[in-house]
C-alpha cells in the first residue's frame, strides 16, 4: 500500500495516522496542526485542476519549510486538508508553528496571482487517542475559520476600524 500522496510526496492519511498513533501511545506530549485551504475550490474552478495541483505542491513545500527536520511529520489527508504531527510540543508551541505556517502561506500565490490562504487549528495532549487528537485539531481549525468569517462580515465599527462614512 502506498504511504505517500503521489502529488505532494507527503505522507498520506494512512501513514500520518499510523505515525500519530505511535506518538500518542508514547509517554511524551504530542500536538497536531490541522490546515484547510481557504478559497481552494475557487482556484480549482477558475484556473483548472493543474493550477490547483500546483498550489497543493506549494503548500506541501511550506509545510516542509516550517517542519523541524527529523522531528515533525507533515501529511496530506485529502483534497486541501493538510496536517502536521508535532512531537514533544505544547499547545502554545503548536499555535506558534500554526501562525508561522499561515504567514508562510501568505507568501504563496496561485498561477493568476491569487494569494494562498489557509485556516490552521491545533490540539495537544498526553496519552490521548490519535483519532481524538486529530478530531480536536480539526474542530479547532473550523473554529478559526468561523471566527475569521465572522470578523469579515462584522461591520467595521464593531471590529474597531474607523468608519468610512463621510
C-alpha atoms as an extended CHARMM CRD file, in Angstrom:
* protein
*
       166  EXT
         1         1  UNK       CA              0.0000000000        0.0000000000        0.0000000000  PROA      1               0.0000000000
         2         2  UNK       CA              1.2740000000        3.4950000000       -0.8770000000  PROA      2               0.0000000000
         3         3  UNK       CA              2.2730000000        5.5820000000        2.1120000000  PROA      3               0.0000000000
         4         4  UNK       CA              2.7510000000        8.9010000000        0.3430000000  PROA      4               0.0000000000
         5         5  UNK       CA              0.4900000000       11.2180000000       -1.5740000000  PROA      5               0.0000000000
         6         6  UNK       CA              1.5350000000       10.9650000000       -5.2290000000  PROA      6               0.0000000000
         7         7  UNK       CA              1.0820000000       14.6990000000       -5.9050000000  PROA      7               0.0000000000
         8         8  UNK       CA              2.7830000000       16.2910000000       -2.8970000000  PROA      8               0.0000000000
         9         9  UNK       CA              5.0680000000       13.4870000000       -1.7360000000  PROA      9               0.0000000000
        10        10  UNK       CA              3.7680000000       13.9540000000        1.8090000000  PROA      10              0.0000000000
        11        11  UNK       CA              2.6860000000       11.0270000000        3.9530000000  PROA      11              0.0000000000
        12        12  UNK       CA             -0.9500000000       10.1720000000        3.1640000000  PROA      12              0.0000000000
        13        13  UNK       CA             -3.7910000000        9.7740000000        5.6690000000  PROA      13              0.0000000000
        14        14  UNK       CA             -2.9180000000        6.1550000000        6.4930000000  PROA      14              0.0000000000
        15        15  UNK       CA              0.7970000000        6.8250000000        7.0280000000  PROA      15              0.0000000000
        16        16  UNK       CA              0.1430000000       10.0040000000        9.0300000000  PROA      16              0.0000000000
        17        17  UNK       CA             -2.4440000000        8.2880000000       11.2310000000  PROA      17              0.0000000000
        18        18  UNK       CA             -0.0370000000        5.4150000000       11.9220000000  PROA      18              0.0000000000
        19        19  UNK       CA              2.7070000000        7.8660000000       12.9470000000  PROA      19              0.0000000000
        20        20  UNK       CA              0.2280000000        9.7740000000       15.1120000000  PROA      20              0.0000000000
        21        21  UNK       CA             -0.9270000000        6.5820000000       16.8500000000  PROA      21              0.0000000000
        22        22  UNK       CA              2.6840000000        5.6450000000       17.6030000000  PROA      22              0.0000000000
        23        23  UNK       CA              3.2950000000        9.0450000000       19.1920000000  PROA      23              0.0000000000
        24        24  UNK       CA              0.0020000000        9.0940000000       21.0970000000  PROA      24              0.0000000000
        25        25  UNK       CA              0.8390000000        5.7210000000       22.6340000000  PROA      25              0.0000000000
        26        26  UNK       CA              4.1350000000        7.0720000000       23.9820000000  PROA      26              0.0000000000
        27        27  UNK       CA              4.7980000000        8.9190000000       27.2320000000  PROA      27              0.0000000000
        28        28  UNK       CA              5.5930000000       12.3310000000       25.7130000000  PROA      28              0.0000000000
        29        29  UNK       CA              3.2300000000       15.1760000000       24.8240000000  PROA      29              0.0000000000
        30        30  UNK       CA              2.1320000000       15.4910000000       21.2240000000  PROA      30              0.0000000000
        31        31  UNK       CA              0.3280000000       18.1080000000       19.1660000000  PROA      31              0.0000000000
        32        32  UNK       CA             -1.3920000000       18.1240000000       15.7900000000  PROA      32              0.0000000000
        33        33  UNK       CA             -1.7650000000       21.0500000000       13.4180000000  PROA      33              0.0000000000
        34        34  UNK       CA             -4.7380000000       20.8140000000       11.0200000000  PROA      34              0.0000000000
        35        35  UNK       CA             -4.7370000000       23.0750000000        7.9320000000  PROA      35              0.0000000000
        36        36  UNK       CA             -7.5430000000       23.6690000000        5.4700000000  PROA      36              0.0000000000
        37        37  UNK       CA             -7.0210000000       25.9740000000        2.4960000000  PROA      37              0.0000000000
        38        38  UNK       CA             -9.4210000000       28.8870000000        2.1700000000  PROA      38              0.0000000000
        39        39  UNK       CA            -10.8440000000       29.5050000000       -1.2890000000  PROA      39              0.0000000000
        40        40  UNK       CA             -9.1680000000       26.4920000000       -2.8560000000  PROA      40              0.0000000000
        41        41  UNK       CA            -12.3030000000       25.3610000000       -4.6970000000  PROA      41              0.0000000000
        42        42  UNK       CA            -12.4860000000       28.7450000000       -6.4070000000  PROA      42              0.0000000000
        43        43  UNK       CA             -8.8620000000       28.4440000000       -7.5420000000  PROA      43              0.0000000000
        44        44  UNK       CA             -9.6010000000       24.9890000000       -8.9790000000  PROA      44              0.0000000000
        45        45  UNK       CA            -12.8360000000       26.1670000000      -10.6320000000  PROA      45              0.0000000000
        46        46  UNK       CA            -11.3610000000       29.3660000000      -12.0660000000  PROA      46              0.0000000000
        47        47  UNK       CA             -7.8740000000       28.2170000000      -13.0820000000  PROA      47              0.0000000000
        48        48  UNK       CA             -8.2610000000       24.4670000000      -13.5150000000  PROA      48              0.0000000000
        49        49  UNK       CA             -7.0170000000       21.4310000000      -11.6620000000  PROA      49              0.0000000000
        50        50  UNK       CA             -3.4050000000       21.7680000000      -12.8470000000  PROA      50              0.0000000000
        51        51  UNK       CA             -3.1950000000       25.2040000000      -11.1850000000  PROA      51              0.0000000000
        52        52  UNK       CA             -4.8910000000       23.7900000000       -8.0930000000  PROA      52              0.0000000000
        53        53  UNK       CA             -2.3870000000       20.9460000000       -8.0080000000  PROA      53              0.0000000000
        54        54  UNK       CA              0.4600000000       23.4740000000       -8.1570000000  PROA      54              0.0000000000
        55        55  UNK       CA             -0.9960000000       25.2570000000       -5.1260000000  PROA      55              0.0000000000
        56        56  UNK       CA             -1.1250000000       21.9430000000       -3.2410000000  PROA      56              0.0000000000
        57        57  UNK       CA              2.5290000000       21.2930000000       -4.0880000000  PROA      57              0.0000000000
        58        58  UNK       CA              3.4280000000       24.8040000000       -2.8570000000  PROA      58              0.0000000000
        59        59  UNK       CA              1.5690000000       24.1820000000        0.4030000000  PROA      59              0.0000000000
        60        60  UNK       CA              3.4600000000       20.9080000000        0.8690000000  PROA      60              0.0000000000
        61        61  UNK       CA              6.6730000000       22.8880000000        0.3950000000  PROA      61              0.0000000000
        62        62  UNK       CA              5.5620000000       25.3960000000        3.0340000000  PROA      62              0.0000000000
        63        63  UNK       CA              4.8670000000       22.5630000000        5.4760000000  PROA      63              0.0000000000
        64        64  UNK       CA              8.3290000000       21.1180000000        4.8480000000  PROA      64              0.0000000000
        65        65  UNK       CA              9.8900000000       24.5600000000        5.2730000000  PROA      65              0.0000000000
        66        66  UNK       CA              8.4550000000       25.1000000000        8.7570000000  PROA      66              0.0000000000
        67        67  UNK       CA              8.7550000000       21.4810000000        9.9490000000  PROA      67              0.0000000000
        68        68  UNK       CA             11.5680000000       20.7760000000       12.3470000000  PROA      68              0.0000000000
        69        69  UNK       CA             13.7810000000       18.3120000000       10.4210000000  PROA      69              0.0000000000
        70        70  UNK       CA             13.6910000000       14.7750000000       11.7850000000  PROA      70              0.0000000000
        71        71  UNK       CA             11.0370000000       15.7980000000       14.2940000000  PROA      71              0.0000000000
        72        72  UNK       CA              7.7320000000       16.9470000000       12.7640000000  PROA      72              0.0000000000
        73        73  UNK       CA              5.7000000000       14.9030000000       10.2800000000  PROA      73              0.0000000000
        74        74  UNK       CA              3.6680000000       16.8390000000        7.6990000000  PROA      74              0.0000000000
        75        75  UNK       CA              0.9420000000       14.9820000000        5.8140000000  PROA      75              0.0000000000
        76        76  UNK       CA             -1.9030000000       15.4030000000        3.3720000000  PROA      76              0.0000000000
        77        77  UNK       CA             -5.2080000000       13.9240000000        4.4960000000  PROA      77              0.0000000000
        78        78  UNK       CA             -7.2390000000       14.5830000000        1.3430000000  PROA      78              0.0000000000
        79        79  UNK       CA             -8.1040000000       17.3990000000       -1.0470000000  PROA      79              0.0000000000
        80        80  UNK       CA             -6.9250000000       20.6500000000        0.5120000000  PROA      80              0.0000000000
        81        81  UNK       CA             -6.5780000000       19.2760000000        4.0590000000  PROA      81              0.0000000000
        82        82  UNK       CA             -3.0820000000       19.0490000000        5.4940000000  PROA      82              0.0000000000
        83        83  UNK       CA             -1.7870000000       18.0870000000        8.9200000000  PROA      83              0.0000000000
        84        84  UNK       CA              1.4420000000       18.1150000000       10.8600000000  PROA      84              0.0000000000
        85        85  UNK       CA              2.3900000000       15.8530000000       13.7400000000  PROA      85              0.0000000000
        86        86  UNK       CA              4.3240000000       17.8830000000       16.3070000000  PROA      86              0.0000000000
        87        87  UNK       CA              6.0060000000       15.5250000000       18.7960000000  PROA      87              0.0000000000
        88        88  UNK       CA              7.1060000000       16.8420000000       22.1980000000  PROA      88              0.0000000000
        89        89  UNK       CA              5.1760000000       20.0560000000       21.5490000000  PROA      89              0.0000000000
        90        90  UNK       CA              2.8670000000       22.0450000000       23.8110000000  PROA      90              0.0000000000
        91        91  UNK       CA             -0.3070000000       23.7450000000       22.6040000000  PROA      91              0.0000000000
        92        92  UNK       CA              1.3720000000       27.1670000000       22.8050000000  PROA      92              0.0000000000
        93        93  UNK       CA              4.3180000000       25.9690000000       20.7240000000  PROA      93              0.0000000000
        94        94  UNK       CA              1.9090000000       24.3720000000       18.2330000000  PROA      94              0.0000000000
        95        95  UNK       CA             -0.0330000000       27.6360000000       17.9390000000  PROA      95              0.0000000000
        96        96  UNK       CA              3.2190000000       29.4810000000       17.1780000000  PROA      96              0.0000000000
        97        97  UNK       CA              4.0170000000       26.9400000000       14.4570000000  PROA      97              0.0000000000
        98        98  UNK       CA              0.4970000000       27.3210000000       13.0360000000  PROA      98              0.0000000000
        99        99  UNK       CA              0.9200000000       31.1060000000       12.9440000000  PROA      99              0.0000000000
       100       100  UNK       CA              4.2310000000       30.7230000000       11.0820000000  PROA      100             0.0000000000
       101       101  UNK       CA              2.5770000000       28.3830000000        8.5930000000  PROA      101             0.0000000000
       102       102  UNK       CA             -0.3280000000       30.7400000000        7.9140000000  PROA      102             0.0000000000
       103       103  UNK       CA              2.1310000000       33.6380000000        7.3910000000  PROA      103             0.0000000000
       104       104  UNK       CA              4.1870000000       31.4450000000        5.0620000000  PROA      104             0.0000000000
       105       105  UNK       CA              1.0660000000       30.5800000000        3.0410000000  PROA      105             0.0000000000
       106       106  UNK       CA              0.5040000000       34.3030000000        2.5540000000  PROA      106             0.0000000000
       107       107  UNK       CA              3.7480000000       34.3930000000        0.5550000000  PROA      107             0.0000000000
       108       108  UNK       CA              2.3860000000       31.8010000000       -1.9170000000  PROA      108             0.0000000000
       109       109  UNK       CA              0.2480000000       32.5580000000       -4.9640000000  PROA      109             0.0000000000
       110       110  UNK       CA             -1.8160000000       30.6390000000       -7.4950000000  PROA      110             0.0000000000
       111       111  UNK       CA             -0.9770000000       30.9580000000      -11.1870000000  PROA      111             0.0000000000
       112       112  UNK       CA             -3.0800000000       34.1340000000      -11.5710000000  PROA      112             0.0000000000
       113       113  UNK       CA             -1.5240000000       35.8260000000       -8.5200000000  PROA      113             0.0000000000
       114       114  UNK       CA             -4.3160000000       34.9310000000       -6.0990000000  PROA      114             0.0000000000
       115       115  UNK       CA             -2.7670000000       34.6400000000       -2.6350000000  PROA      115             0.0000000000
       116       116  UNK       CA             -2.9610000000       31.2560000000       -0.9600000000  PROA      116             0.0000000000
       117       117  UNK       CA             -4.7850000000       31.4030000000        2.3600000000  PROA      117             0.0000000000
       118       118  UNK       CA             -5.4720000000       28.7850000000        4.9920000000  PROA      118             0.0000000000
       119       119  UNK       CA             -7.0050000000       28.2280000000        8.3930000000  PROA      119             0.0000000000
       120       120  UNK       CA             -4.9950000000       26.2520000000       10.9170000000  PROA      120             0.0000000000
       121       121  UNK       CA             -6.1010000000       24.7630000000       14.2180000000  PROA      121             0.0000000000
       122       122  UNK       CA             -4.0970000000       22.8500000000       16.7820000000  PROA      122             0.0000000000
       123       123  UNK       CA             -4.7060000000       20.3630000000       19.5430000000  PROA      123             0.0000000000
       124       124  UNK       CA             -2.2500000000       18.9640000000       22.0430000000  PROA      124             0.0000000000
       125       125  UNK       CA             -2.3710000000       16.1890000000       24.5570000000  PROA      125             0.0000000000
       126       126  UNK       CA             -0.6410000000       13.4980000000       26.5030000000  PROA      126             0.0000000000
       127       127  UNK       CA             -1.6930000000        9.8590000000       26.3210000000  PROA      127             0.0000000000
       128       128  UNK       CA             -4.7080000000       10.7000000000       24.1720000000  PROA      128             0.0000000000
       129       129  UNK       CA             -6.2640000000        8.6130000000       21.4100000000  PROA      129             0.0000000000
       130       130  UNK       CA             -4.9060000000        9.5920000000       17.9960000000  PROA      130             0.0000000000
       131       131  UNK       CA             -8.3810000000        9.9040000000       16.4940000000  PROA      131             0.0000000000
       132       132  UNK       CA             -9.4810000000       12.1720000000       19.3530000000  PROA      132             0.0000000000
       133       133  UNK       CA             -6.4410000000       14.4430000000       18.9680000000  PROA      133             0.0000000000
       134       134  UNK       CA             -6.9540000000       14.6980000000       15.2100000000  PROA      134             0.0000000000
       135       135  UNK       CA            -10.6670000000       15.4540000000       15.6860000000  PROA      135             0.0000000000
       136       136  UNK       CA             -9.8270000000       18.1740000000       18.2260000000  PROA      136             0.0000000000
       137       137  UNK       CA             -7.3590000000       19.7880000000       15.8120000000  PROA      137             0.0000000000
       138       138  UNK       CA             -9.9930000000       19.6260000000       13.0560000000  PROA      138             0.0000000000
       139       139  UNK       CA            -12.5520000000       21.2970000000       15.3410000000  PROA      139             0.0000000000
       140       140  UNK       CA            -10.0200000000       23.9780000000       16.2880000000  PROA      140             0.0000000000
       141       141  UNK       CA             -9.3860000000       24.6750000000       12.5990000000  PROA      141             0.0000000000
       142       142  UNK       CA            -13.1070000000       25.1180000000       11.9450000000  PROA      142             0.0000000000
       143       143  UNK       CA            -13.3670000000       27.4560000000       14.9470000000  PROA      143             0.0000000000
       144       144  UNK       CA            -10.5830000000       29.5970000000       13.4470000000  PROA      144             0.0000000000
       145       145  UNK       CA            -12.3650000000       29.5760000000       10.0790000000  PROA      145             0.0000000000
       146       146  UNK       CA            -15.6790000000       30.6150000000       11.7060000000  PROA      146             0.0000000000
       147       147  UNK       CA            -14.0380000000       33.4420000000       13.6810000000  PROA      147             0.0000000000
       148       148  UNK       CA            -12.3680000000       34.7410000000       10.5260000000  PROA      148             0.0000000000
       149       149  UNK       CA            -15.6700000000       34.6170000000        8.6360000000  PROA      149             0.0000000000
       150       150  UNK       CA            -17.4940000000       36.3900000000       11.4820000000  PROA      150             0.0000000000
       151       151  UNK       CA            -14.8560000000       39.1340000000       11.5650000000  PROA      151             0.0000000000
       152       152  UNK       CA            -15.0230000000       39.5870000000        7.8080000000  PROA      152             0.0000000000
       153       153  UNK       CA            -18.7980000000       40.0470000000        7.9060000000  PROA      153             0.0000000000
       154       154  UNK       CA            -18.8290000000       42.2470000000       11.0330000000  PROA      154             0.0000000000
       155       155  UNK       CA            -19.3600000000       45.9860000000       10.4700000000  PROA      155             0.0000000000
       156       156  UNK       CA            -16.0900000000       47.9890000000       10.5670000000  PROA      156             0.0000000000
       157       157  UNK       CA            -17.1240000000       49.9210000000       13.7020000000  PROA      157             0.0000000000
       158       158  UNK       CA            -17.5760000000       46.6750000000       15.6620000000  PROA      158             0.0000000000
       159       159  UNK       CA            -14.1340000000       45.4760000000       14.5180000000  PROA      159             0.0000000000
       160       160  UNK       CA            -12.6000000000       48.6900000000       15.9050000000  PROA      160             0.0000000000
       161       161  UNK       CA            -11.8800000000       50.1200000000       12.4610000000  PROA      161             0.0000000000
       162       162  UNK       CA            -12.6490000000       53.7480000000       11.6090000000  PROA      162             0.0000000000
       163       163  UNK       CA            -15.9100000000       54.3730000000        9.8020000000  PROA      163             0.0000000000
       164       164  UNK       CA            -15.5940000000       55.0650000000        6.1020000000  PROA      164             0.0000000000
       165       165  UNK       CA            -18.7460000000       57.1890000000        6.0240000000  PROA      165             0.0000000000
       166       166  UNK       CA            -18.0450000000       60.8330000000        5.2210000000  PROA      166             0.0000000000
